[in-house]
Amino acid sequence: MQSLTDFATYLHQRICPEQDESCRRRAASLKSVDYLDIDYDTISQSLVLSAFWHSPRPTRDWHERIDSSQASVKVEVGVLANEKPTHAEEFSLGGFLAVVGEDSKPNPTLFSFPSRHHFASSTSATEYSTAFLEPIGLHPTLRLTLPSSSAPPTEGCALHTYLTLPSSLFLDKYQLSSPNFLASKNLHSIRSLAGETDLEAPIWAISKWGSALLLQLAPPPSTSHPRPIGTFDEPGSSWHADVPLHLRYLPPSQKGQASISVAWPIVFWACPSDDGTKMNTNPFDRVNLGYDGLFGPRTMFYHLQPASGGDTLLEEIQVPVLDLEGSKMKWVEFGTVATIVLGFLWVCLSLLAVNRKSLGRKGGGLKKRD
């Protein structure tokens, strides 16, 4: 989503009571959030919103007010920062914790949890970019550009990308069933395809939001094996992975163009963890991301970073639709009506010809009897 303003306004007007200023203040703060996770538990029927800000807003310092509506509720405040973990697969936080109303001073603390999600690296050697090949037309191709210097962290890792496609676009899984075609696009296989996958349905017949696709990529041999630290390919060298997509039939417009927003895909290495790694529950790990449940519980994810080049990780594309104002529209209407009329006349003439032949045969049979 480009903006959470409408969502924050909805919470402010429909969810928060008029007298609850704390709820309204928190709802308004979601307009500047970096990311927002929404989790709904069908068993307990509870909705949990988790918001993240990486820094305070430029107009003011970081100020947070925590209200407790019940005296029996314990409020604990912590100031934590990332610490260097003792093991590569761990996530460590260190800082201070204090219980409001009980502790006279903050208490030092250190947390360490096995984490499934890690950054592949903080350098530009692990940044990727996304774009659609021109011309776009009715069969757009999404191109991922990845650096050749990005190598898997350990043996047994596989490079994947996870795409969330809007309902106006879809992927033909039968097209990606050919090994030769996959190899030409630097793709390995489809790991998962969920959502709206009807190949013929127009946009007005689609009830779901779209589809989710997990693809395993096929990097060149130079990037598919771990390499010693400090060894890289030529600076700026890269390789591409192309994902062929298809456009559904969209409603006509006045200018013959329609705008579609496509979120950047996620790119990561999926690696098996060591046998001795204890993958306990990490309260700081984001779960139910769509792709993490498609792997085993002992799988580690090393994420590549999207290249910085804009405020949002969205690709806005213009796709062709039927032009209501163009001169060709009248010819399309005339041709459609003419085809229907000619087809109807052809059917009628064919029926009449068959009827005449049958009457002629009956008349000839009567003359022979006479």
Beta strands, then each sheet from edge to edge (+ up, - down):
strand 1: 35-41
strand 2: 46-52
strand 3: 76-83
strand 4: 90-99
strand 5: 107-114
strand 6: 117-119
strand 7: 127-132
strand 8: 141-147
strand 9: 158-166
strand 10: 169-170
strand 11: 187-195
strand 12: 210-217
strand 13: 238-244
strand 14: 246-247
strand 15: 257-263
strand 16: 266-272
strand 17: 299-303
strand 18: 305-306
strand 19: 314-320
sheet 1: 1+ 2-
sheet 2: 3+ 4- 5+
sheet 3: 6+ 17+ 16- 9+ 12- 11+
sheet 4: 13+ 8- 7+ 18+
sheet 5: 10+ 14-
sheet 6: 15+ 19-
end
